[in-house]
Amino acid sequence: MEEIRHPRAPDDLTRIVLTGSESVGKTTLAALLATHFGVLLVPEFVRDYAAAKGAALDFRDHGPIAKGHMAREDEFVARARDRGDLLLLQDTDLVSTVVYCHHYFGRCPAFIEEAAIARLASHYLLLDIDAPWVADGIRDRGDRREELQTLFADTLARLGASFTPIQGDWNSRFTQSVSAIESIRRREPT
């Protein structure tokens, strides 16, 4: 396990976000990568929010979801910087909120999209839908994964985000992700 840590200026924190449609292994892969690199992982906010609400999300929920996610992200960025980490992994970010607002409601509040652009991560790992879809009581779009995946790729491109598609079996996804993260770290100025 390679730990990416030593004292650096705060602007040297590389944020990598795992993103993509439902049930593509973001949470599992993010945890494995965080362990591999010995860094913190920002857990997905919306899953906790949805579970606490206990009912279907509606358009009004996206403001609190965005604000909660930003607060959680800020907390983990501060913790990573306090530790002297150079890398922070995230299980989704505001880009997912933008995607799902457009998918479910055909629109997204301007402040959420503006915040997503202002807070774009260093790089995104876009996990493909070639992993089996698993129902879990919160996921509800197993039959629309292609549509959602296209929306994720299009939104990342539209927002100007740097991203790498990740696909294949679980071992291949892990290997591709490690390689992408190491490549990004090598390209960034020291």
N, C-alpha and C positions, 0 to 999 in steps of 0.2 A: 504494500500500500504506500503510495507516494503522497506525502503531505505537502500541500502548496501553501506555505506559510513563511513569513518573516516580515519584520516591520517595513511598511511602505506608506507612501502618501495615500490618503483616502481615495483619490481618483484612480488608483491602480487596481481597484477591485473589479474583477471580471465576473459579470453575472451571466450565467447560462440558464436558459429556461427550456424545460421540456414541455412541449405543446402538441396539440393534435386532437382529433376527434375522441369521442368516448371510448373507453375500454381498449386503449392501445398500449397500456403498460407504463404510463407516465410515472405514476406513484412508485411502482415497484422498481423501475429502472432508476429513477431519481435517487431512491434510497441506496441502491447498490453503488451508484456513482459517488454519492456523498461519502459512503464508507470507503470506497476505493481511494478517493482523493483526500480523505480525512478532513472534510470541510462541512460546513453547515448546510442544511437544506431548508428552504422556506416551504412549509407545507401548503397545499392548496387551501384557499380560504372558502371558496363557494361550497365545497362539499360539507364543511362544518356548518355553514350558514343554512344550507338546505336541510340538513339533518335536524338542526335546532328548530327550524320553522315547522317541519313536519307536514308541510302542504306544498302544493305546486308553487313554483316561483312565478311571479308576475312582473310586469314591466317596472313597477315601483320598487321592486327588490334590487334592481341593478345599481342604484345609487349607493345604498348601504353596502352592497357587495363590493363595489369598486373602492369605497372608502375603507372598508375593513381590510381588503387586500392590500391597499397602499400602506395602511398602518402596520400590517404584519410584515410586509416587505421592508419598510423602514426600520422596524425593530431588528430584523435579521441582518440588514446591511450594517447597522450600528454594532451589532454583536460580532459580525465577521471582521469589521475594522478594528474593534477592540482586541480581538484575538490576533490581529496581524495577518489574517488570511488574504490571499490574493485571488481566491475563487469563491463564488457563492452559487449554489445550485438552487433552482426554483421549480417547483411542481406547479406549472402554469403561472400566468400573470394577467395583466389587464387586457392583453391582446385576446385572450379567451373570452373575457367579458364582452369585448367589442364583437367578436364572432357570434357569440350566442345571442346577444341583443339583436343583431341583424337577422340571424337565423330564425329566432322565435317571433320577433316583433317587427321585422322589416326596417328597423331604425335603432339608433344608439344615441343616447344623450351626448351632446357635443363635448361636455366636460370630461366624459369618460374617454372618448376617442382622443381628445387633446392630451389628457393625462397619459394615455397609453403611448402616444408618440413621444411625449416628453420623457417618459420613463423606459423607453425601449432598452432591452437588455443588450449586452455585448453580442450575444449570438443566441439563436434558437435551434433546438433539435426538434424537428418536426417528425414525430413518430407516425409511421404509415398504418393503414387500416388492415394490414395483412396479419394482424394478431386476432385471435378469436374474440368475438363480442361476448361479454358476460353480463347478464342482468344482475343488478344489485339493489333494486328498489329506488335508486335515484336516477340511474341512466334510463333513457327512454327513446333513443333514436338509433337503435341497432339497424333498422331498415333504411336509414338515411346517411350512413357513414360516408359514402362517396361524396355526396353533396356537402356534408360538413367538412370533409378533408379538403375538398376543393376550395371551400370558403376560407379555411385556415391558411392554405398556401396563397390564395389571392390576397387575403388581408395582410399577411406578412409582407408580401411584395408591395402592396399599395402603401403600407406604412413605412417602407424603406428599411425593413428589418433584414439583418443577415441571418440566413438559416441553412441548415443541412438536413436533407431528408434522411431518415433512419428507418430501415426496414429489415425484414428477415426474421429468423427465429430469435429466441431470447439471447442466446450466446452471440449471435451476429449483431444484434442491436447493442449489446453491451460493448463489444469490440469496436464497432463503428463510432459509438458515442465517446469512448475513451480516446480514440484516434482524433476525432473532431475537436475535443476539448484540448488535447495536447497540441494540436496544430494551431489552434487559436491562441493559446498561451505563448507559443513560439513566435507568432507574428506580432504580438503586442510589444510596444516599446518597454524597455526596462528602466 
